[in-house]
Amino acid sequence: MNEMDQPQRRLRSFVRRQGRMTEGQSRAMETLWQDYGLDLRQGLLNSTELFGNDGPVILEIGFGDGVSLLQMAQAAADSNFIGIEVHRPGVGKLINDAHHAGVTNIRVFCEDAIDVLQQCIADNSLDGVQLFFPDPWHKKRHNKRRIVQAE
């Protein structure tokens, strides 16, 4: 098999960190995903259908363990929040905490943000985007992996 025969791997904008999920995080992913989770297969999102209101929609990319996203959702109950995170323990923690706090204006993807933006978010459908600590990808050969580009 030569280079031309090999399937091309898709370029990712992140490195998936390994980590153990707690029992609570695992249980949240299993039992609460249907309430909070979103999937690429859903296609373009309709926020009014998704949240049951036409409030502003804020997207946060890379919410980590979700503490700040949950606080924002609690402080702005009239707004709707979509979070994207690839670290499953962080996603599990957020949906578990949101459930226990009674927060219903959060939905999450456990996917690559580039895929979500291309497949699920329509142009001009967001009222705000938050990206607090993007991967810097310092090496020149990795610049193409950055979410924030000069273009």
Summary of the structure (lengths in Angstrom):
residues: 151
radius of gyration: 16.5
end to end distance: 36.2
largest distance: 56.4
contacts: 396
relative contact order: 0.22
helix: 38%
strand: 13%
